[in-house]
Amino acid sequence: CKPCFYHNVGVDIPPSSQGKTRALCAIYVSTFVILLLNLVACLAVFASDGSSDNGISFGLSLAWFFVWTPMAFLCWYWPIYKAFRSDSSMWFMFFFFIFFVQIGVFIISAVGIEKSGYSGFIYATEIFGKNKPVGAICLVVAGLWTLLAVIGAVALIVVHRHYRSSGLSVAQAKGELKEKSM
């Protein structure tokens, strides 16, 4: 019996990339924690109000927690881990595309459109007018979404600089993809 994912930054990742890999792992763990806090905030809103609209938000926040947690690992954290481990242009490109979309999701989460399942600023200000303590919880979560979006954007820039300085290219990514698909 062996694990589905072998993960050992100290052994697999070159020393020059270990800090970046650990930082991206922290972003992944932060995503999990903020999704959990978002779930708690939406539950608090639903428990304090009980309206069907807030029930929809709670249900979606529950779905987002169970969908985004494994998807973030599989779709952007594991590819960047493999990119740093093997210095693969193809995995870097995959990471850039997916993580850019992930940052967009962080931004949408911070905005907090009503009935989206995200406790962002719009949702928080609406709730704050009805119930200040629950609204404050939602505002904290909205602030964390915003912070995560900013940190994610900085991480994307740092990884892109690493990619460009290592001499990798889009042509190499195409070649690797073509090689792996045959």
C-alpha positions in Angstrom: 0.0 0.0 0.0 1.4 3.4 -0.9 0.0 6.9 -0.7 -2.0 8.5 -3.6 0.3 11.5 -3.5 3.9 11.4 -2.3 4.7 14.9 -1.0 8.1 15.8 0.5 9.2 19.3 -0.4 12.6 18.8 1.3 13.4 15.7 -0.8 11.6 16.3 -4.1 12.0 20.0 -4.7 15.3 21.7 -5.5 16.5 24.0 -2.7 16.0 27.1 -4.7 12.3 26.4 -5.2 11.5 24.9 -1.7 10.4 28.3 -0.3 8.1 29.0 -3.2 6.6 25.5 -2.9 6.0 25.9 0.8 4.4 29.3 0.3 2.0 27.8 -2.3 1.2 25.0 0.1 0.4 27.7 2.7 -1.9 29.3 0.1 -3.6 26.0 -0.5 -4.1 25.4 3.3 -5.4 29.0 3.6 -7.9 28.3 0.9 -9.2 25.3 2.9 -9.4 27.4 6.1 -11.1 30.3 4.5 -13.6 28.0 2.8 -14.3 26.5 6.2 -14.7 30.0 7.7 -17.0 30.9 4.8 -19.1 27.9 5.6 -19.4 28.9 9.2 -20.3 32.5 8.2 -23.0 31.3 5.9 -24.3 28.9 8.5 -24.4 31.8 11.1 -26.4 33.9 8.6 -28.8 31.1 7.9 -29.2 30.3 11.6 -29.8 34.0 12.5 -32.3 34.6 9.7 -33.6 31.3 8.3 -34.7 32.7 5.0 -34.6 30.5 2.0 -32.1 32.8 0.2 -29.7 32.4 3.1 -30.4 28.6 3.0 -29.2 28.7 -0.6 -26.1 30.5 0.3 -25.4 28.0 3.1 -26.0 25.1 0.8 -23.7 26.5 -1.9 -21.0 27.3 0.7 -21.1 23.7 1.8 -20.8 22.5 -1.8 -17.9 24.9 -2.4 -16.1 23.6 0.6 -16.4 20.0 -0.5 -15.7 20.8 -4.2 -13.0 23.5 -4.1 -10.8 21.9 -1.4 -9.8 18.8 -3.4 -10.0 20.6 -6.7 -7.6 23.3 -5.6 -5.1 20.5 -4.6 -5.5 18.6 -7.8 -5.8 21.4 -10.3 -3.2 24.0 -9.2 -1.2 22.9 -6.1 -0.2 19.4 -7.4 0.7 20.7 -10.9 3.0 23.4 -9.4 4.6 20.8 -7.1 5.2 18.6 -10.2 6.5 21.7 -12.1 9.1 22.5 -9.4 10.0 18.9 -8.9 10.7 18.1 -12.6 11.2 21.7 -14.0 8.5 21.0 -16.5 7.3 23.8 -18.6 4.0 22.0 -19.3 3.1 21.8 -15.6 4.0 25.5 -15.1 1.7 26.5 -18.0 -1.1 24.3 -16.5 -0.5 26.0 -13.1 -0.6 29.5 -14.6 -3.9 29.0 -16.4 -5.7 27.3 -13.4 -4.2 29.5 -10.7 -5.2 32.6 -12.7 -8.8 31.3 -12.7 -8.4 30.5 -9.0 -7.5 34.1 -8.3 -10.6 35.2 -10.2 -12.7 32.9 -7.9 -11.0 34.5 -4.8 -12.0 37.9 -6.2 -15.6 36.8 -6.8 -15.7 35.3 -3.3 -14.5 38.6 -1.8 -17.2 40.5 -3.7 -19.8 38.1 -2.3 -22.7 38.2 -4.7 -26.0 37.3 -3.0 -27.0 33.7 -3.2 -23.5 32.7 -4.4 -22.4 30.8 -1.3 -19.6 33.3 -0.7 -19.6 35.6 2.3 -18.1 38.6 0.6 -18.5 42.3 1.0 -21.9 42.7 -0.7 -23.4 39.8 1.3 -21.7 41.0 4.5 -23.0 44.6 4.2 -26.5 43.4 3.6 -26.3 41.1 6.7 -24.6 43.8 8.8 -27.7 45.9 8.5 -29.8 43.1 10.0 -27.5 41.5 12.5 -24.2 43.2 13.4 -22.3 40.3 15.0 -23.1 38.0 12.1 -22.3 40.8 9.6 -19.0 41.3 11.3 -18.1 37.6 10.9 -19.0 37.9 7.2 -16.9 41.0 6.9 -13.9 39.2 8.4 -14.4 36.4 5.8 -14.7 38.9 3.0 -11.4 40.5 4.2 -9.7 37.1 4.2 -10.9 36.4 0.6 -9.4 39.8 -0.4 -6.1 39.0 1.3 -6.0 35.6 -0.3 -6.6 37.1 -3.7 -3.8 39.6 -3.2 -1.4 37.0 -1.9 -2.3 34.7 -4.8 -1.6 37.4 -7.3 1.8 38.0 -5.8 2.5 34.3 -5.7 1.6 34.0 -9.4 4.0 36.9 -10.2 6.8 35.2 -8.2 6.3 31.8 -9.9 6.1 33.5 -13.3 9.4 35.3 -12.7 11.0 31.9 -11.6 9.6 30.3 -14.8 11.0 33.1 -17.0 14.4 33.1 -15.3 14.8 29.3 -15.5 14.8 29.5 -19.4 11.5 27.6 -19.8 9.2 28.5 -22.6 5.8 28.0 -24.2 7.4 26.1 -27.0 8.9 23.7 -24.5 5.4 23.3 -22.9 3.9 22.4 -26.3 6.7 19.9 -26.9 6.2 18.3 -23.5 2.5 18.1 -24.1 2.9 16.6 -27.5 5.4 14.1 -26.2 3.1 13.1 -23.3 0.1 12.7 -25.5 1.8 10.2 -27.9 
